[in-house]
Amino acid sequence: MIGLDVHFLIGRFHGNPWQNAHNEGVAEWPPSPWRLLRALVSAAYDLGVEGQARPLFEKLSIAPPSYQLPAARQAHTRHYMPAVDDAKHKKTKVFDSFIVIDGGSFLHASQTVKAWWPDLSLSTDERALLQRIARRIAYVGRAESWAEVDFVSEDCTGAFDCWPDETKAAPSTTLMALEPPETFQTWAQQQTSSDAPRSIWDVLTFDGERYRKQGWSKVPGTRLVRYIFGRPPFEAKSPTARTLSVTPKTRPTVARFAIRSAVHPRLQDVVLIAERMRQGLMSQSKKVSGDARPVFSGHFDEKVVRQHDHAFILPSADFNDEGRIDTITVTAKMGFDLEDRRALQQTRRLFGHGGHVLDLVLLGVGHAADFGGAVAPYSSLLHLATTWESLTPFIPTRHPKIVRGTEVDDIPSQLRRGCTQLGLPEPESVEPLGGEWHKFRRRRSDGGGRRGPDRSCGFRIVFSSPVRGPIVLGYGAHFGLGAFTAVEARRQ
């Protein structure tokens, strides 16, 4: 049995049924077979394998899939949008209906949608091709439904929550799917119009303007299929965030944000962006709990020194080839409790004098192992690797000196000491790494911090066995300076 595993990264699916207008306030659930196949077609074109993929899609179109569904809820927002063409700018109510999936954006708690083709048999090459195409998909539904899709193969007969059935009395929905191949071919042979589709591939790549021009009431080669639910699809559940344990050992320790902006900041300004992010997090945490949360401020009531327990704010250029900051990773050894997570979720925009306004999208909250890697939304800052190289310059915190003829506090020894303070093993080797490190902003605009000579340099550090990031050392470490990236992840 083969299927697709769909993980919605922000815990939401946006999409309305084919037979309902977008402003009717109706959300499709589960994602229709038509929607899944069209997403695969788009990814096939993106990979340039549409020629190889056509026989595969012929097989996928033979019968509609069945589903395993997570607990979910219906929700919507409403906006009053002014009509630009109206002189009085009359406002029209606009609904945005969507499905909220249990677990939301918390990676260790979120759940996935699985679509299964029970009777489908694929060759080894076809399975590999389907996996390549599935992993290329960036969203399912509207563009805000960010998703990761993967190929799965296992025996799950009898475990379906939603499947096609035209007769059984049960809670049901209607989803758009493809006509059976025999029915479609019979119809296609009777058509005389040059615009009529002649193959399943032609149906799946059918442009909306084509069927409107021909006056068809639906896309040729498609049908509405009745699906029934094995259990109510929208069972009331308490929010997942309240059920998560908040003990330090199990608290999530990493939050990942994407930056939405017409112009992304330069990586050289990493300190400024990190300071703006800290200000935003502290502002939101004051709204949540009445005071800045220690995990973001670094100010603890007790007298115990906890200099590395609070948040490291690490802007990086994970998916931008031009060295522009497009993601921000917030990681804290002490973890994020419920109020901390609320502040993270509510931080959606960065203001301040460090540049223009930046919009933020929370990609997920979890642990370093959930995000380590080189595939979106993962980060090479959090990978498991033996070799690490500077992403931002290391700024020493002490002045090298010679005491009784012995060099003390040289930069390599400061790096080794910093690794020990983070709980990492001592590196096997520390080597200088060339680069234009002098172009980076090397001072915070506000606040202090121990600082040695005004030098910036890069290094390659190698451990005897793989270690998990983040590795951030030296002055300004909590604001993105001295960050190292895993070489193995960058080469994947």
C-alpha positions in Angstrom: 0.0 0.0 0.0 1.4 3.4 -1.0 0.5 6.9 0.2 1.4 10.5 0.8 2.2 11.9 4.2 1.3 15.6 4.4 2.6 17.7 7.2 1.2 21.3 7.4 4.0 23.3 8.8 2.0 26.0 10.5 -0.8 23.7 11.5 -3.4 25.0 9.1 -4.9 23.9 5.8 -6.5 26.7 3.6 -8.7 25.6 0.8 -12.4 25.6 -0.1 -14.3 22.8 -1.8 -14.7 23.0 -5.6 -18.4 23.4 -5.4 -18.2 26.3 -2.9 -17.1 29.9 -3.5 -14.2 31.1 -1.4 -16.4 33.6 0.5 -19.0 31.1 1.6 -17.1 30.2 4.8 -16.7 26.5 3.9 -13.3 24.8 4.3 -12.5 21.6 2.4 -11.5 18.6 4.6 -9.6 16.4 3.9 -7.6 17.9 1.0 -9.3 16.5 -2.2 -7.6 13.9 -4.5 -7.8 16.6 -7.2 -5.8 19.0 -5.0 -3.2 16.5 -4.1 -2.6 15.4 -7.7 -2.4 18.9 -9.0 0.2 19.7 -6.3 2.2 16.7 -7.5 1.9 17.8 -11.2 3.2 21.3 -10.2 6.2 19.7 -8.4 6.9 17.4 -11.4 7.1 20.5 -13.7 9.3 22.2 -11.1 11.7 19.2 -11.2 11.5 18.9 -15.0 10.3 15.3 -14.9 6.9 15.7 -16.3 7.7 13.3 -19.2 8.7 10.5 -16.8 5.8 11.3 -14.4 2.9 10.8 -16.9 2.6 7.0 -16.6 2.8 7.4 -12.8 -0.2 9.8 -12.8 -2.1 7.4 -15.0 -1.8 4.9 -12.2 -2.7 7.4 -9.4 -5.9 8.3 -11.3 -7.3 4.8 -11.4 -9.1 5.2 -8.0 -9.4 7.9 -5.4 -7.4 7.6 -2.2 -8.6 6.9 1.4 -7.4 9.0 4.3 -6.0 8.9 7.8 -6.9 12.2 9.5 -5.6 14.0 12.6 -7.9 15.7 15.0 -8.9 19.1 13.6 -11.1 22.1 14.0 -12.8 24.5 11.6 -11.9 28.2 11.9 -12.1 31.4 9.9 -11.1 35.0 9.9 -13.2 37.8 8.4 -11.9 41.0 6.9 -13.6 44.1 5.5 -11.8 44.9 2.3 -12.4 48.3 0.5 -13.3 48.0 -3.2 -10.6 49.9 -5.1 -12.9 50.5 -8.1 -15.6 52.1 -5.9 -15.3 55.8 -5.5 -16.7 55.5 -1.9 -14.4 52.5 -1.2 -17.3 50.4 0.0 -16.1 47.6 2.2 -16.8 44.0 1.4 -16.8 41.3 4.0 -14.2 38.6 3.0 -14.1 35.2 4.8 -10.9 33.1 5.0 -12.0 29.7 6.1 -9.4 27.1 7.1 -8.8 23.9 9.1 -6.7 24.0 12.3 -4.8 20.7 12.8 -4.2 19.3 16.2 -0.7 20.1 17.3 -0.4 23.3 15.3 3.2 24.3 14.5 4.7 22.3 17.4 6.7 19.7 15.5 6.9 17.2 18.3 3.1 17.3 18.8 1.7 18.1 15.3 0.0 15.4 13.3 -0.1 14.7 9.6 -2.7 13.8 6.9 -2.1 10.5 5.1 -3.7 9.8 1.7 -3.5 6.1 0.8 -4.1 4.2 -2.5 -4.8 0.8 -1.1 -4.8 -1.2 -4.4 -2.0 0.6 -6.2 1.2 -1.2 -7.1 4.3 0.8 -8.2 7.7 -0.3 -9.4 10.9 0.6 -7.5 11.6 3.4 -10.0 8.1 4.8 -9.8 8.2 4.8 -6.0 11.5 6.7 -6.1 10.1 9.2 -8.6 6.9 9.7 -6.5 9.1 10.4 -3.5 11.2 13.0 -5.4 8.1 14.8 -6.6 6.3 14.7 -3.3 9.3 16.2 -1.4 9.4 19.1 -3.9 5.9 20.2 -2.9 5.9 23.5 -0.9 2.2 23.9 -0.1 -1.1 22.0 -0.5 -4.1 24.2 -1.0 -3.7 27.9 -1.0 -0.1 29.3 -0.9 -0.3 30.0 2.9 -0.8 26.2 3.5 2.9 25.5 3.8 3.5 21.8 3.8 6.0 19.0 3.6 5.0 15.9 1.7 6.6 12.6 1.7 6.0 9.1 0.1 5.1 6.4 2.6 4.6 2.6 2.1 3.1 0.3 4.8 0.2 -1.9 5.6 -2.6 0.1 7.2 -5.7 -1.7 6.0 -8.7 -0.9 8.1 -7.1 2.1 9.8 -8.8 4.7 7.5 -10.8 7.6 8.9 -12.3 8.8 5.6 -12.9 6.8 2.4 -15.1 6.8 -0.7 -18.6 5.4 -0.2 -21.7 6.4 -2.2 -24.3 4.4 -0.2 -23.5 4.1 3.6 -25.3 6.4 6.0 -22.6 8.2 7.9 -21.2 11.7 8.3 -19.9 12.6 4.8 -18.3 15.2 2.5 -17.9 15.6 -1.2 -14.4 15.9 -2.7 -13.3 16.5 -6.3 -11.5 13.6 -7.9 -10.7 12.2 -11.4 -13.2 10.2 -13.5 -12.3 6.5 -13.9 -10.0 6.2 -16.9 -12.6 4.1 -18.9 -15.4 6.7 -18.4 -13.0 9.6 -19.3 -11.8 7.9 -22.5 -15.3 7.2 -23.6 -16.2 10.9 -23.1 -13.0 12.1 -24.8 -13.6 10.1 -27.9 -17.0 11.7 -28.4 -15.6 15.3 -28.3 -14.9 17.3 -31.4 -13.6 20.5 -29.8 -9.8 21.0 -30.1 -9.9 22.3 -26.5 -11.2 19.1 -25.0 -8.6 17.2 -23.0 -7.5 13.9 -24.4 -5.5 12.3 -21.6 -5.4 12.3 -17.8 -2.3 14.5 -17.9 -4.2 17.0 -20.0 -7.0 17.0 -17.4 -4.5 17.6 -14.5 -2.9 20.5 -16.4 -6.2 22.0 -17.4 -6.2 25.8 -17.2 -9.3 27.4 -15.6 -9.7 29.8 -18.5 -10.1 26.8 -20.9 -13.2 25.3 -19.3 -14.8 28.8 -18.8 -14.2 29.6 -22.4 -15.9 26.3 -23.5 -18.8 26.9 -21.0 -18.3 23.7 -19.1 -19.7 23.6 -15.6 -16.7 21.6 -14.3 -13.3 20.5 -15.4 -13.7 17.7 -18.0 -12.5 14.4 -16.7 -13.3 15.1 -13.0 -16.2 14.2 -10.7 -17.4 14.8 -7.2 -17.0 11.7 -5.0 -18.8 11.2 -1.7 -16.5 10.4 1.2 -17.7 9.2 4.6 -16.0 9.6 7.9 -15.3 6.8 10.3 -15.5 9.2 13.2 -16.6 12.9 13.5 -13.9 14.9 11.6 -14.0 17.9 14.0 -13.9 16.5 17.5 -13.6 19.1 20.2 -10.3 19.0 21.9 -8.4 21.2 24.3 -5.6 23.2 22.7 -2.4 21.1 22.4 -0.3 23.8 23.9 -2.1 23.2 27.2 -1.5 19.5 27.2 2.2 19.6 26.5 4.4 19.0 29.5 6.2 22.1 30.7 9.0 20.5 32.7 12.5 21.7 31.6 13.4 18.3 30.2 10.5 18.2 27.8 9.9 21.8 27.0 10.5 22.8 23.3 13.9 24.5 23.0 13.8 25.8 19.4 11.5 28.1 17.5 12.0 28.8 13.8 10.8 31.9 12.0 10.8 32.8 8.3 11.1 36.5 7.2 8.7 37.9 4.7 10.1 41.1 3.1 10.6 42.6 -0.4 14.2 43.2 0.6 15.8 40.9 3.2 18.5 42.3 5.5 22.2 41.6 4.9 23.8 38.8 6.9 26.4 41.4 8.0 23.7 43.1 10.0 22.9 40.0 12.0 23.4 41.8 15.4 20.8 44.5 14.5 18.2 41.9 13.4 18.8 39.8 16.6 18.4 42.9 18.8 15.1 43.8 17.0 13.9 40.2 17.5 14.7 40.3 21.2 12.8 43.6 21.6 9.8 42.1 19.8 9.9 38.9 22.0 10.2 40.9 25.2 7.3 43.3 24.1 5.0 40.3 23.3 6.0 38.5 26.5 5.0 41.6 28.5 1.6 41.5 26.9 1.2 37.8 27.7 2.5 37.8 31.4 2.9 41.4 32.4 6.7 41.2 32.4 9.5 40.3 30.1 10.1 36.6 30.2 13.6 35.7 31.6 14.2 33.3 28.7 14.2 36.3 26.3 15.6 39.0 28.6 18.3 36.9 30.2 17.5 38.6 33.6 16.8 36.0 36.3 15.6 36.7 39.9 17.9 34.3 41.5 21.6 35.0 42.1 22.8 32.0 40.2 24.7 32.8 37.0 22.8 31.4 34.0 24.6 33.1 31.2 23.9 30.5 28.5 20.5 29.2 29.6 18.4 32.0 28.0 17.7 32.5 24.3 20.2 32.6 21.5 18.7 34.6 18.6 20.3 33.5 15.4 19.4 35.2 12.1 20.7 33.3 9.1 20.5 33.0 5.4 19.3 29.4 5.1 17.7 29.5 1.7 19.0 32.7 0.2 22.0 32.4 -2.1 22.8 36.2 -1.9 23.7 36.2 1.8 20.4 37.8 2.9 18.8 36.9 6.2 15.6 34.9 5.6 15.2 32.9 8.8 15.6 33.5 12.5 16.2 30.7 15.0 15.4 31.2 18.6 16.9 28.5 20.8 17.1 28.3 24.6 18.6 25.5 26.7 16.1 26.2 29.5 13.2 25.7 27.1 10.0 27.6 26.4 7.1 27.2 28.8 3.4 27.9 27.8 3.7 31.7 28.2 7.0 31.8 26.3 5.4 29.9 23.5 2.5 32.3 23.4 4.9 35.2 23.1 6.7 33.4 20.2 3.4 32.8 18.4 2.4 36.5 18.8 5.7 37.9 17.5 4.7 38.5 13.9 6.5 41.7 13.0 9.8 43.4 13.7 9.9 47.2 14.1 12.8 49.4 15.2 15.6 51.6 13.8 17.6 48.7 12.5 15.9 48.8 9.1 12.4 48.5 7.5 9.5 46.5 9.0 9.9 42.8 8.7 7.0 40.3 8.8 7.6 37.0 10.5 6.0 33.5 10.0 6.5 31.0 12.7 7.6 27.8 11.0 7.5 25.6 14.1 8.5 25.0 17.7 10.3 21.9 18.8 13.8 20.6 19.6 17.1 20.9 17.7 16.7 17.4 16.3 13.4 18.4 14.7 15.1 21.1 12.6 18.7 19.8 12.0 19.5 19.3 8.3 19.5 21.1 5.0 15.9 20.8 3.8 13.3 23.5 4.4 12.4 24.4 7.1 15.5 22.8 8.6 18.7 24.6 9.5 22.4 23.7 9.3 22.8 25.6 12.5 21.0 22.7 14.3 22.5 19.7 12.4 24.4 16.8 13.9 27.9 16.9 12.5 31.7 16.7 13.2 32.9 19.6 11.2 31.6 23.2 11.7 32.5 26.4 10.0 31.9 30.1 11.0 28.7 31.6 9.6 29.2 34.9 11.4 32.6 36.1 12.8 33.9 35.0 16.2 34.6 38.0 18.5 37.0 37.1 21.4 35.8 38.0 24.9 39.3 38.2 26.4 42.5 39.8 25.4 45.3 37.4 24.5 48.3 37.9 26.7 51.7 36.3 27.7 52.1 35.3 31.3 55.5 34.2 32.5 56.5 33.4 28.9 53.3 31.4 28.2 50.6 32.6 25.8 47.3 32.8 27.7 43.8 33.3 26.3 44.8 33.0 22.7 41.8 32.8 20.4 41.8 29.0 19.7 41.9 28.4 23.5 38.9 30.8 23.9 37.0 28.7 21.3 37.8 25.5 23.1 36.7 27.0 26.4 33.5 28.3 24.8 32.6 24.7 23.5 33.1 23.4 27.1 30.8 26.1 28.5 28.1 25.0 26.0 28.4 21.4 27.3 30.2 20.2 24.1 33.4 18.1 24.0 36.7 19.9 23.3 37.3 20.1 19.5 40.0 17.9 18.0 41.2 20.8 15.8 40.6 24.6 15.4 41.8 26.1 12.2 41.5 29.7 10.9 39.0 30.2 8.1 39.4 33.0 5.5 36.5 35.4 4.8 35.4 39.0 4.8 34.6 38.9 8.5 35.6 42.6 8.9 32.5 43.6 6.9 30.1 42.4 9.7 28.7 44.7 12.3 30.5 43.6 15.5 28.9 45.7 18.3 25.5 45.7 19.8 23.7 49.0 19.6 22.4 48.6 23.1 23.7 46.6 26.1 27.1 45.4 27.2 28.8 42.0 27.2 32.4 41.0 27.8 34.5 41.9 24.9 38.2 41.5 24.1 40.2 43.0 21.2 38.2 44.5 18.2 39.0 41.5 16.0 36.7 39.4 13.9 37.8 36.0 12.5 36.4 32.8 11.2 37.3 29.2 12.1 36.7 25.6 11.2 36.3 23.3 14.2 36.3 19.6 14.1 35.1 17.2 16.8 36.0 13.5 17.2 32.3 12.5 17.0 29.2 14.3 15.7 27.7 17.0 18.0 24.4 18.7 17.7 24.2 22.5 17.2 23.7 25.2 17.8 27.3 26.2 18.4 27.5 29.9 19.1 30.6 31.3 20.8 32.2 34.6 21.9 31.0 38.2 22.2 27.4 38.7 21.0 26.7 35.0 20.8 23.2 35.5 22.0 22.7 38.0 19.1 24.0 35.9 16.3 27.7 36.5 16.3 30.1 33.6 16.5 27.6 31.2 15.0 28.8 28.0 13.3 27.1 26.0 10.6 27.4 22.3 9.9 29.5 21.5 6.9 27.8 18.1 6.3 24.4 19.8 6.1 25.5 22.3 3.6 26.8 19.6 1.3 23.6 17.6 1.3 
